[in-house]
Amino acid sequence: MNNFDAKKVKEELINWLKDWFKENGNGCKAVIGISGGKDSTVTAALCVETLGSENVVGVLMPNGVQKDISDSIRVCDHLGIANVTINIEDAVKAEIKNVEGSLKKLGIEKLSEQTLINLPPRIRMTTLYAVSQTVNGRVINTCNLSEDWVGYSTRYGDSAGDVAPLANLTVEEVKELGMELGLPRDLVYKTPSDGLCGKTDEDNLGFTYAVLDKYLRTGICEDKNIKDLIDHKHKINEFKMKLMPSYKYGEIKIDK
């Protein structure tokens, strides 16, 4: 974990993103959901370095009242990027009402708690793509390796996107990258929370990111109970990190 070269990784990531945009969206803007946390902040800063601030659009998506939305605004102001605020509360309420109403035919009165937690991130991703396709953009995923490894992301919600620059970096590495990018320290080291269920990420997970990151990079976890918990979470959520499986049939004859 101590061998991470933030400057080198920053330069490589910027060059990698430049190449990706040339091949997959030449002339397109980067569209990013700005939560005010480290991941979206670092991702936005990387895109500014790659494409210029004029080609990055931040999308703020509170679900009703977001207590720390001032941090999201700070990120956009600090980076000098255009931004819009789209409150998803009405869409979330409408979807809950519609789905619950339909499920009553099956004898189900209420959506499950996990459904209610995951619905807002999925509506946020729908919103991001609505903005992206309208401004000629590409949606930038903001998930990191630590979160993905234990399934701390919503399938087709925050785990979606067109390109994922931080997907192979741990939480600690993202923080170091953020400091190398010259971002405000309080935003980079802000206590991570999904902003949806009222708990911190680490409260929900049952272990700290420091312990998880050490385990990922060294294979060492001194607490066997925590090691078992991490391994269990990874096993049951591993499908999220894979492409959707499909039945293989026939051959494609077209020469590429």
C-alpha positions as CSV (number, residue, x, y, z in Angstrom):
1,M,0.0,0.0,0.0
2,N,3.0,2.3,0.6
3,N,4.2,1.9,-3.0
4,F,1.4,4.0,-4.6
5,D,2.8,6.7,-6.8
6,A,0.0,9.2,-7.0
7,K,1.8,11.5,-9.5
8,K,2.5,8.7,-11.8
9,V,-1.0,7.2,-11.6
10,K,-2.5,10.7,-12.2
11,E,-0.5,11.1,-15.4
12,E,-1.3,7.6,-16.6
13,L,-5.0,8.0,-15.8
14,I,-5.2,11.3,-17.7
15,N,-3.5,9.8,-20.8
16,W,-5.7,6.7,-20.5
17,L,-8.9,8.9,-20.4
18,K,-7.7,11.0,-23.3
19,D,-7.2,7.8,-25.4
20,W,-10.6,6.5,-24.3
21,F,-12.5,9.7,-25.3
22,K,-10.7,9.7,-28.7
23,E,-11.9,6.2,-29.4
24,N,-15.3,6.3,-27.7
25,G,-16.5,9.8,-27.6
26,N,-14.3,12.2,-29.6
27,G,-15.6,15.7,-28.9
28,C,-18.0,14.5,-26.2
29,K,-18.3,16.0,-22.7
30,A,-17.8,14.2,-19.4
31,V,-21.0,14.0,-17.4
32,I,-20.6,13.3,-13.7
33,G,-22.9,13.0,-10.7
34,I,-21.4,15.3,-8.1
35,S,-22.2,14.1,-4.6
36,G,-19.6,16.2,-2.8
37,G,-17.6,13.1,-1.7
38,K,-14.1,12.1,-2.7
39,D,-14.9,9.7,-5.5
40,S,-17.0,12.1,-7.6
41,T,-14.7,15.0,-6.7
42,V,-11.5,13.2,-7.8
43,T,-13.3,11.8,-10.9
44,A,-14.4,15.3,-11.9
45,A,-10.9,16.7,-11.4
46,L,-9.4,14.0,-13.6
47,C,-11.9,14.8,-16.3
48,V,-11.1,18.5,-16.1
49,E,-7.3,17.7,-16.4
50,T,-8.2,15.5,-19.4
51,L,-10.8,17.5,-21.3
52,G,-10.7,21.0,-19.9
53,S,-13.3,22.4,-17.5
54,E,-15.4,23.6,-20.4
55,N,-16.0,20.0,-21.4
56,V,-17.1,18.7,-18.0
57,V,-20.7,18.9,-16.7
58,G,-21.6,18.2,-13.1
59,V,-25.0,17.0,-12.1
60,L,-26.2,17.5,-8.6
61,M,-29.1,15.2,-7.7
62,P,-30.5,15.7,-4.2
63,N,-33.4,13.5,-3.1
64,G,-35.4,16.2,-1.4
65,V,-33.1,18.1,1.0
66,Q,-29.4,17.2,0.9
67,K,-27.7,18.6,4.0
68,D,-24.2,18.7,2.4
69,I,-25.2,19.9,-1.0
70,S,-22.9,22.9,-0.4
71,D,-20.0,20.5,-0.8
72,S,-21.2,19.5,-4.2
73,I,-21.5,23.2,-5.2
74,R,-18.0,23.8,-3.8
75,V,-16.6,21.0,-6.0
76,C,-18.1,22.5,-9.2
77,D,-16.9,26.0,-8.2
78,H,-13.4,24.8,-7.4
79,L,-13.1,23.0,-10.7
80,G,-14.9,25.7,-12.7
81,I,-17.3,23.3,-14.3
82,A,-20.9,23.9,-15.6
83,N,-23.4,22.2,-13.4
84,V,-27.2,21.6,-13.0
85,T,-29.3,20.6,-10.0
86,I,-32.0,18.1,-10.6
87,N,-34.0,17.1,-7.5
88,I,-35.0,13.4,-7.9
89,E,-37.5,13.4,-5.0
90,D,-40.7,13.6,-7.1
91,A,-39.5,10.9,-9.4
92,V,-38.6,8.6,-6.5
93,K,-42.0,9.1,-4.8
94,A,-43.8,8.6,-8.1
95,E,-42.0,5.3,-8.8
96,I,-42.6,4.0,-5.3
97,K,-46.3,4.8,-5.6
98,N,-46.6,3.2,-9.1
99,V,-44.7,0.0,-8.2
100,E,-46.3,-0.5,-4.9
101,G,-49.7,0.0,-6.5
102,S,-49.0,-2.6,-9.1
103,L,-47.5,-5.1,-6.7
104,K,-50.7,-5.2,-4.6
105,K,-52.1,-7.5,-7.3
106,L,-49.4,-10.0,-6.1
107,G,-50.4,-9.5,-2.5
108,I,-47.4,-7.3,-1.7
109,E,-48.2,-4.1,0.2
110,K,-44.8,-2.4,0.5
111,L,-41.5,-2.4,-1.3
112,S,-38.6,-4.0,0.5
113,E,-36.1,-1.8,2.5
114,Q,-33.3,-2.7,0.1
115,T,-35.5,-1.7,-2.9
116,L,-36.1,1.7,-1.2
117,I,-32.4,2.1,-0.7
118,N,-31.4,1.2,-4.2
119,L,-34.2,3.0,-6.1
120,P,-32.7,6.6,-5.8
121,P,-29.3,5.6,-7.2
122,R,-31.0,4.0,-10.2
123,I,-33.1,7.1,-10.8
124,R,-29.9,9.2,-10.5
125,M,-28.3,7.1,-13.2
126,T,-31.3,7.5,-15.4
127,T,-31.0,11.2,-14.8
128,L,-27.3,11.3,-15.7
129,Y,-28.0,9.5,-19.0
130,A,-30.8,11.9,-19.8
131,V,-28.4,14.8,-19.3
132,S,-25.5,13.1,-21.1
133,Q,-27.4,12.1,-24.2
134,T,-28.8,15.7,-24.5
135,V,-25.4,17.5,-24.1
136,N,-23.5,15.0,-26.2
137,G,-21.7,13.4,-23.3
138,R,-20.4,10.3,-21.7
139,V,-21.4,9.2,-18.2
140,I,-18.3,8.8,-16.0
141,N,-18.6,6.1,-13.3
142,T,-17.2,7.1,-9.9
143,C,-16.9,3.8,-8.0
144,N,-13.6,2.6,-6.5
145,L,-12.2,-0.9,-6.0
146,S,-12.8,-1.1,-2.3
147,E,-16.5,-0.4,-2.7
148,D,-17.0,-2.6,-5.7
149,W,-15.1,-5.5,-4.0
150,V,-17.6,-5.9,-1.2
151,G,-20.7,-5.0,-3.3
152,Y,-21.1,-1.5,-1.9
153,S,-22.7,-0.1,-5.0
154,T,-26.1,-0.3,-6.7
155,R,-26.3,-2.5,-9.8
156,Y,-27.4,-0.2,-12.7
157,G,-27.2,2.7,-10.2
158,D,-23.9,4.2,-9.2
159,S,-22.2,1.1,-10.6
160,A,-23.2,2.0,-14.1
161,G,-21.5,4.4,-16.6
162,D,-19.5,4.5,-19.8
163,V,-16.0,4.5,-18.3
164,A,-14.7,3.9,-14.8
165,P,-11.3,5.6,-14.1
166,L,-11.2,4.8,-10.4
167,A,-12.4,1.2,-10.6
168,N,-9.0,-0.3,-9.8
169,L,-8.0,2.1,-7.0
170,T,-8.7,1.6,-3.3
171,V,-10.2,4.2,-1.1
172,E,-6.8,5.2,0.3
173,E,-5.3,5.5,-3.2
174,V,-8.2,7.7,-4.4
175,K,-7.5,10.0,-1.4
176,E,-3.8,10.2,-2.3
177,L,-4.8,10.9,-6.0
178,G,-7.1,13.6,-4.8
179,M,-4.3,15.4,-2.9
180,E,-2.1,15.1,-5.9
181,L,-4.8,16.8,-8.0
182,G,-4.8,19.7,-5.5
183,L,-8.3,19.2,-4.2
184,P,-9.5,20.6,-0.9
185,R,-8.4,18.2,1.8
186,D,-11.7,18.3,3.7
187,L,-13.5,17.0,0.6
188,V,-11.0,14.3,-0.2
189,Y,-11.1,13.0,3.4
190,K,-14.8,13.6,4.0
191,T,-16.4,10.7,5.9
192,P,-18.0,8.5,3.1
193,S,-21.7,8.1,3.1
194,D,-24.3,7.2,0.5
195,G,-26.4,10.1,1.6
196,L,-29.5,7.9,1.4
197,C,-29.8,5.7,4.5
198,G,-28.4,8.1,7.1
199,K,-25.3,5.9,8.0
200,T,-21.6,6.1,7.0
201,D,-20.3,3.5,4.6
202,E,-18.2,1.9,7.3
203,D,-21.2,1.7,9.6
204,N,-23.0,-0.2,6.9
205,L,-20.1,-2.5,6.0
206,G,-19.0,-3.4,9.5
207,F,-15.3,-2.6,9.0
208,T,-13.1,0.3,8.0
209,Y,-11.8,1.0,4.5
210,A,-8.3,1.1,6.0
211,V,-8.7,-2.6,7.0
212,L,-10.3,-3.5,3.6
213,D,-7.6,-1.7,1.6
214,K,-4.8,-3.4,3.5
215,Y,-6.4,-6.7,2.9
216,L,-6.8,-6.0,-0.8
217,R,-3.2,-4.9,-1.4
218,T,-1.4,-7.2,1.0
219,G,-3.7,-10.1,1.6
220,I,-3.4,-9.5,5.4
221,C,-6.3,-9.0,7.7
222,E,-5.5,-9.6,11.4
223,D,-9.1,-10.0,12.5
224,K,-10.4,-13.3,11.2
225,N,-14.1,-12.3,11.8
226,I,-13.6,-9.2,9.6
227,K,-11.7,-11.2,7.0
228,D,-14.5,-13.7,6.8
229,L,-17.0,-10.9,6.5
230,I,-15.1,-9.2,3.7
231,D,-14.8,-12.6,1.9
232,H,-18.5,-13.3,2.3
233,K,-19.5,-9.9,1.0
234,H,-17.2,-10.3,-2.0
235,K,-18.5,-13.7,-2.8
236,I,-22.2,-12.8,-2.7
237,N,-21.7,-9.6,-4.7
238,E,-19.0,-10.8,-7.2
239,F,-21.6,-11.0,-9.9
240,K,-21.8,-7.2,-9.9
241,M,-18.2,-7.0,-11.1
242,K,-18.8,-9.2,-14.1
243,L,-20.3,-8.7,-17.5
244,M,-23.9,-9.9,-17.9
245,P,-23.7,-13.6,-18.8
246,S,-25.2,-14.7,-22.0
247,Y,-26.0,-18.0,-23.7
248,K,-23.3,-18.6,-26.4
249,Y,-24.7,-19.7,-29.7
250,G,-23.3,-19.7,-33.2
251,E,-20.4,-17.8,-34.7
252,I,-20.1,-14.2,-35.9
253,K,-18.6,-14.3,-39.4
254,I,-18.0,-10.6,-39.9
255,D,-14.3,-9.6,-40.2
256,K,-13.4,-6.7,-37.9
